[in-house]
């Protein structure tokens, strides 16, 4: 019986002096659809979001149309300490010959960075109750779970009981 091996890889988030960092803040969109195309396109020529001049739940509402369907969305900032990255497979560097022939590259590098993105809904304006926005509450949960417990914290818990 052959033993299965796990996949390994790396993600390089440094520029390594290659080029200037590309900041895509305000240009990243989360659309409520699947686009079966992966390549360059003149999106800005066709997709032109406009502010509607109204706010809902403190969110500035934007409007756009995609393939004839009205979209309503808002631009949000990622929480402090978090950033978004656009990654691409790294096709250079040293790899084993078998990895190259099988196309198993798990080495990724940063192509661009962002700290703001716009998410869109089909039929409803954005609100603080949208599942996409509510998922950001998990950042607070994760921070609480991974927060280092100090001896003083344990002492106060023991004292309360």
C-alpha positions, 0 to 999 in steps of 0.5 A, spaced: 500 500 500 502 506 497 503 512 503 499 518 501 504 524 502 501 531 503 502 537 499 506 543 501 508 549 498 509 557 499 506 563 499 511 569 498 508 576 500 515 580 499 516 584 493 524 581 493 526 588 490 522 586 483 517 591 482 513 596 486 507 594 490 501 594 486 495 597 490 488 595 488 484 598 494 477 600 491 478 596 485 477 589 488 469 587 487 466 581 490 460 579 485 454 575 486 455 571 480 460 566 477 464 568 471 468 563 467 473 567 464 480 568 467 484 573 464 485 580 462 479 584 460 477 591 459 472 591 465 473 599 467 470 600 460 463 596 461 463 596 469 462 603 471 459 603 479 456 610 481 454 612 488 447 613 489 447 618 494 444 614 500 446 611 506 443 604 509 446 602 516 452 607 515 454 604 508 454 608 502 450 605 497 453 604 490 449 602 483 452 598 477 449 593 472 452 587 470 450 583 464 443 587 464 442 586 471 442 591 477 447 591 482 447 594 489 453 594 493 458 598 498 465 599 499 468 597 505 475 597 509 478 590 511 479 590 519 485 593 522 491 589 521 488 585 515 490 585 508 487 582 501 492 579 496 492 577 489 496 571 488 499 568 482 503 561 481 510 562 481 513 559 475 520 560 476 525 558 481 528 551 483 523 545 483 523 537 482 523 535 475 517 531 477 513 537 479 514 541 473 512 535 468 505 534 473 504 541 473 504 541 481 506 548 483 504 550 490 509 556 490 505 562 490 507 570 490 504 576 491 502 580 485 498 586 488 495 588 495 488 591 497 485 594 504 478 596 501 473 592 496 466 593 494 461 587 495 455 587 491 448 584 491 443 582 486 436 585 488 437 588 495 441 594 497 447 592 502 446 592 509 450 590 516 445 584 516 448 581 509 452 574 510 458 577 507 459 583 512 457 578 518 463 574 516 467 579 518 465 578 525 469 572 525 475 576 525 474 578 532 472 571 534 479 569 531 483 574 535 479 572 542 481 565 541 488 566 539 489 571 544 495 569 549 492 568 556 496 571 562 497 569 569 493 575 571 487 573 567 487 566 570 487 569 577 481 573 576 477 567 573 479 563 579 477 569 584 470 570 581 469 563 582 
